[in-house]
Amino acid sequence: MKRLPCGIALALLLGVALCRIPVSALADEGGPVSAQPVFVESVADGDTVRVRTKNGRTEMVRYLLVDSPEVHHPQRGEEELGGQARRLNQSLVGGRAVYLEYDVEQRDAYGRLLAYVWFQDKSGWILVNERMARSGLCLYLEVGKNRKRSDQIRRACDLARREARGIWGLVGQGKRRYSEEQAWSEAETLRGRWILLALDVKKVNRKGKGVRIWGQKGRIRIDTYPNVLGRLDLRRGDRLVLLGNLAGGSQGWRMRWVDPGQRWEGPSVP
């Protein structure tokens, strides 16, 4: 039997997949309002996949509103639970047809498509971004003005946090709690691991779109954004306790604060 060229076979596969779904279902059954069918060729990590479109074009797709631990980041390296997040994403979308729903901005600064990723099974429409958030294997992250499904993803992240799933379960019940001095002294060992960091604020520097926070010891810098801080007015001497992981080295250590939920309001930390 003569085989079809790869591009034609893929186009037929995506066409069949889309034709099986009534057009009205995209709006009426809790699925995407509008969607572009694509085929997932490979899974990079918990929030990024490589897809092939109906016309045969290959694209990288970054999931909107979620940020999973890194697997092979050039600066941050491999972060704890990164492999687990990638495996979950692989089990959800690897080698299958999915549907991309876009928000206000379709691409990020790296040229990747920004999307809510959907597929349909016997139970109905599944939003992959929400599944990843619900697993506790990612943080909430806003990119640009893309907030169409922010309430939905925030709820999933909040549930994961309350139920101590994934990342959140690593720091519960008195585990992995460090003062600024303790974290700095053990930074090489702690690199990439999820911890609770407690520091007393010394300085808050708001510059452009970013905000930098230093502790009294000056050992570790917190990098965050105005939309994460919201109405929180941090002042010198305030105690700040964050869930996060350390990155850096001889030039200094830092922690990213991208999700408002990273601010820990549980039991006291040394």
N, C-alpha and C positions, 0 to 999 in steps of 0.2 A: 504494500500500500504506500502510495506516495505521500510524504509528509508535507504539511503546509509550512510555508516560511514562518519564522517566529513571530514577526510583526502581525501577519494576518491572523495567526492562531490566537494571539493575545487580543486583537480587536474583536474577534468572534466571541472569545470568552467573556470579555467585558460587556459586549452587546447582549449576550444571552443573560448574563447576571442582571443587567439593568432592566431588560424586557420582562423578567419574572416579577418585577415590582411595579404595581400600578403607580402611575404618576401622582395620583392623589395621596398615596401613602406617604410621600415625602413630606406632606404638610399635616396630614390628618391622623397619623398613627404614632405621634411622639418622636418621629425621626427628624432628619434635617429638613429645613425649609426648602433648600435647593442643594444639589449635590453633583460633584464630578466623579464618575466612576474611574477607579484606577486599580492596578494590581500590585500588591506588595511583593517586591523582589527580595528584599532583605531588611533585617531589623538591626539598626545600629546600637540602640540602647533603649531605655524605658520611655523616651519621648521623641524619638527620631526614627524614621523609616525611609528606605529608598523605594520609590514606586515607578511603575511604567504606565503612561497614559494610553488612551485609546489610539492615539496617532503614533505610538511607539517611542515617545519622548521619555527620558529618564529624569526624575526629579527627586530631590531630598525634601521630606516633609517634616516640619517641626510641629509637635502637638501644641495647641494653644492652652494657656492657663495652667500648665503643669510643668514641673521641673524635677526630673528624676536624678538620682546620683549618677555621676559620670562613670564611664567604663574605660575610656582612653582619652581623657582631655589633655591637650598639650601642656597646660600649666598645672592643673589640679590633679592630674593622673587618674588612678582608679579610686573611686570612693566606695565606702562600705555600702552594701546592698545594691550597688550598681549592677552586678551580675544577676541578682535576683529580679530586679526591675526589668532588665532586658529579657530574661526568660519568660516572665509573665507577658510582656508585650509580644514576644514571639508566639506564645501559645494563643494569643487573641487574634493576631492579624497575619502571622507569617504565612506566605504562599497563598493568600486568598484575595478576592476582590473586595475592596472597601470603597467608601464614598467620602469625599472631602467636602466639608462645608466651610466656607470662608467667612471672615468677619470684615472689619473696616479695612485693614491692611492685609494684602495677600502675600507679601514677602517680607522677610527680615533683612537685616543689614548684611547677612551672608548669602543672600539670594535664595534661601530656602523658602518653600511654600509654608505658610502658617495656616493651620486648619484644625477643625474639629473632625475627628475621624470616626466614621460609623460603619457598622456592618449589621446584617440582619440574620437572625437565626430563628428557631422555632418559637422562641419566647417573644420575639419582636425585634425592635431596633435596639442596638447596643452602642452607646457612646464610649469609645475607648478611652478618651481623656478622663471621663468620669470613673471608669473602672480602675484606671491607674491611681487616681486620687483616692478612691475608696479603699484601695489596698494598703494605703499608708506608705507606699514606696515612692512618693514624690511630694514636693511642696507646691503650694499655690504660687503662681508667677504670672504677673501681667506684663505683656509686651505691647508697647504702643497704646493705641486706643481700642484694642480688641477685648471687649468685655461682654459680648452678646450673651454668653452662657456663664457669666461669672457667678451668679447666685447658685446655679446647679453645681458647679465645680467646688465652690466654697463649702457648700453643705457636705459634699463628699469628703473633703479634707477635714472638716470639723468632726464628722463621724469617726473617721480613722483616728484622729487625735484622741477623742473621748474613749474610744475602745482600745487604745494603745496598740494599734496595728503598725506593722512595718517599722519605719524610722522611730515613731513615737514610743514603741514598746521597748526600745533599747535604753531609754533614759528614765523609765518609771521606777518607782519603789526604791528610791535612793541610789540608783546606779549612775555611774559616769558623771559625777558632779565635780566641777573643778573651779577653783578661784582663778583669777587672771594669772597670778604668780605660779600656781600649780600647773596650769595648762601650758604656760610658756616654758617651764622647766622640763616638761615631758612632750613638747610639741612634735619632735621627730617621731616619737612612738605613736602619738595621737593623730598624726597627719591622715586626713581622709576619713577618720572615724567620727561617728556622731556622738557628741557630748553636750552637756549643759555647761555653759560658761557664765560665771558670775563676775561682773566687774562694776566698779564705782566710776561713774562718768566723770571725766576730767575736761574733755573738750568736744564740741560738736561743730563740724565744719560743713556748711552747706555751700556747694559750689556747682553751678550748672544744674544738671539733672540728678546729681548724686549727693549723698550725705555720708560723711565719714565721722565715726565716733571713736574716741580714744578713752581707755581706762586710766585710772590714776597712776598705775604703774608704767603706762606707756609701752607695754609689752605687745599688746594685740590690738589691731585696728578692726572695727566693724564697718563694712561697706553696705550701705542701704540706699533707699530712695524715698522721696517725699510721700509718694502714694502708699508706701509701706508704713511709715510713721503715722500717717493720718493726722489726727488731732493730738497725738502724744507730744508733749513739750518737754523734751529731756533737758535737764539742767545739771550743772556741775554738782557732783555729790550724789546724784540719783543712783540707786542700785538697778542694774539691768542684768537680767538673766535670760540667756538665749540658747535655743537648741540650734546646733550647727556643726560644721566640721572645719578644721583648720587647714589653711593652704599657705604656702610661702616657703621661707627658708632663712638664709643668712641675711637677706635684705629686709626681713620683718615678717611677722605672721598676721594673718587676717582671717576674718570669718564673714561670709555673705549672709545678709538678712534680707530675703526676698519675699517672705511670707509673713504677714502680721501674726500668724499663729505661732511663729518661732519664739515669740516672747513668752517665757515660761511664767506661769502664775501659780505653780504648784507649791509644794513644801519648800522651805528655805534652803538656800545653798550656801556653803561656806564662803 
